[in-house]
Amino acid sequence: MFELLDPAPDFTLPATGDATITLSDMRPSPVVLFFYPRDNTPGCTKEAIGFTEALAEFDALGVKIIGISKDDMASHEKFVAKKELGMPLVSDAEGDACERYGVWKEKKMYGKTFMGIERSTFLIDAEGRVAAMWRKVKVDGHVAEVLEAAKAL
């Protein structure tokens, strides 16, 4: 597991809009990387819309936003179109990035135990280091908190 100021684990993955995103290619732009459990679910939708609504403020800071889950590209494309999301969504179908960021966890819901993505966000600075991280994210107020941290870079 990595700590603050460690290099962010790099990845190259397919993204919406027929793109491929390599995290290290985003430098020197800072990046907000938000991992979320599943497309078109209430919390994930609220979080993605929150980042979309704040996009102009992040853009003004030169900060790129990327959403990532294990959903496939067809699901991501539908989610982006249906909710008019403004940031690329990346498919980590194999789960490599989820493992490297430590977000693939055992979860419990309704008495059942299963593996899933723990909602987490990472702010990566211009040098590609982890400047801030939020684990077990609660959606309410989260985007504003990430924006404040981005302003402090």
Helices and strands as residue ranges (DSSP letters): E 12-15, E 19-22, G 23-26, E 31-35, H 42-53, H 55-60, E 64-69, H 73-83, E 89-91, H 96-100, E 104-109, E 112-117, E 120-124, E 130-134, H 142-151
